[in-house]
Amino acid sequence: MIINNLPGNRNFCPMVRRTELLIAYENEQLEEKKRDYLSGVTKEIIQRTSAFLLLKDSKASFTIEGESPKSTRAARWGKAIGQAGTHELTKEELNRLQQIVIEDSRFVDMGFRKQGGFIGEHERSTGEPIPNHISAKWEDLDELTNGLIEANHLMLNDDINAVIAAASIAFGFVFIHPFEDGNGRIHRYLIHHILAKKGFANNNIIFPVSSSILDHIDNYRKVLESYSQPLLDFIEWEETHDHNVSVLNDTKDYYRYFDATRQAEFLFYCVKDTVENVIPNEVQYLKRYDTFKAFLENTFEMPDNKVSLLVRFLEQNKGSLSKIKREKTFSIFTNDEVKQIEGTYKNIFERE
C-alpha cells in the first residue's frame, strides 16, 4: 500500500523541510496569540484598526514593487485584499485580480503570458536582458497553473499549517510569474487568501503581512533570490528581437518541485512580527490618538479635521509644532497653549 502524503500533485508539489526553526514557529501557536490579544480589544477599535491596516497593507504591497499609487488605486486593491478568502482560486480569479492591480492596461498584455518573461535590467547600450529571475516558459503555464490551483485545494482541505501552505502556493506563484505584470501583488494577496481560508486571519481584522514584509524588504529580496539566482545556472536562454528572453531547455520541474523551506521560514517570521508588533502597535496608536483627541476636544473644542491635522504635524516634527505650521495653520494658539499641547502629546505618544 502506498500512502500519498505529499502536499501537491504531479504538476505542482513544492517541498518544505521540517527544520527546527519551523517547528519552533509552529509551537508558538501564533494564531491563538493573535486571538487572545484581540479578545481584549473593543470591537470599535478592532474595526478602525482593520480599516487602517487594510489601506496600509495595500500601499505596502505597491511600495514593495517600487510604486507610489494614488490613494484611490491603493484603496481599490485594499478592497480586494479585504475580500481574500471569499473567492475560490481559479484561473479566472487570477485574471480578475490582475485587472484590479493594473489600472492602465494599455502598455501590458493582460492575462497569462504568451511569451517569455524575466525580472531584471537591460544593458543600456544594447538592450540585452540582464535577468535576476527567469519566469517559467509560457508553454508550461497552463500545466503549472492547473497544478498550483489543485495543490491549493489540497492544502486547504488538509491539516497542513496555514503559513506553510501560504508560503508554498504564494511563492510558487511568483516564481512561475504567469503574468507580464502584477505578479508580486497577487503573490502577496495569495498569502492573505490562504491564511483567511485556513482560519488564521479572522477576528474581522485584516492580517497586514505585506507591511511586515516591507519592514524586512532586504530579507524578502534575499529569500526570492535564494531561489532565482541558483536557477539561472540551469536555464539556457537567448535574447529575442524585442529584448525579452526565450528559454531553450526544459525547465518545468524547477517551478513545480522547488524547495520552499526558506520561504516558509521567512513568512513565519513576518507572521510572528505581524502578531506581536504590527497589529498591537496600530491598536496602541489608535488608543493613544483617542486619548489625545479627547484632551483637544475638552480643552479647545477642536473639530476632528483639525485634530487629525495637528497630530500629523506633531508626528512629522517629533512631537513639536514647527514655526511654519503654527503660523500657517494654528496661529490661534498662544505660546502657553502650544507648550501644553506638545507636552500632552509627548506624555501620551512617547511613553513606553
C-alpha angles and dihedrals in degrees: 000000000000119000112205107208097155116131095231145013139267092281098047124014117146119188126227116192116220097241125179089250093055091047090052091050092049091050091055089070093214093181091061091046090056093046093049092048095049092046087073094051123089119251091240093055091046091053093049092044090051093050092051095043091050091060092038092053092047092051090046091055091054092044090055087059090051094254132127104203127196113261091250092055092047090048091051092052089043089057089054091050089050088059093051111136095024096089127058116243109253136142088260090053091051090051090049091052092050090052089055093048097047107062097176109038097175092101099039131072098228124217129027114346122264093190140040123290141199142169117230142065139301123238105256100229102034103025090231113161117254102193126201090176131014116209125226115279110272089232088063097048097093094054095040094047092047088051093049092050092048091048089051090057091047093052093046090055094044130075092246112137113272095231093049091048091049092049093048095051101034097046090040088057095049092047090052088047095195097181133060090232138003097046096122096053093044088049090058091043088057089058089057091044096054096041088053094045091049091051096248096116108054138111086100091280129118114243101229100205093148088064090057091045089054090050088055098036095142092056090045091056091047090052091052092046092048086071102030102045099054089043092062089070091062100046121088112202143159134206118260126218091263093050094258124124129258114200113222104188135056107275103158096110092056090066101039101042103038128142108250097179097110091045091051091050091051094048091049088053090053092046090051090048090050092051096044102034120006099052097037091047092054093046090049091049093053092049091051091045090054091050092050092044090053089052092052093046094048095043103037105010087236118181121237096255092055091046091054092048093048093049091051092051091049092048091051093052100040097258098319128105107233120230092243095050091046094050094045101040114007105033089130090077120093120227091256091050092051090052090049092050094046092047093049091047092053092046091053104036103031100047118107 
